[in-house]
Amino acid sequence: MAFTRCGISAKQIERETGVTYKTVWRMFNKIRTLLEDDGKPLSGSVEMDETYFGGKRKGGTGLPMRGDKTQTPILGMVERKGRVKAFTIQR
């Protein structure tokens, strides 16, 4: 959704993930809502966690290995009952 000039269609995600169009449409709306930035910093109780996106497992089958050098680290933060922010981070 974020890396292409025109975004990505819900039909394309439907084909790639194997879920229904309605599910993808709801996911897109939820992601867009959560990524809205009003310029205010997070406050109160904030939870943080990291994850890795992308990469390939050796042999080409199965889920990617965590911490693989080809993966992009992502940091996510969420306020209790509030906003969510996610950022890519440098290794």
Helices and strands as residue ranges (DSSP letters): H 10-17, H 21-35, E 46-53, E 72-79, E 84-88
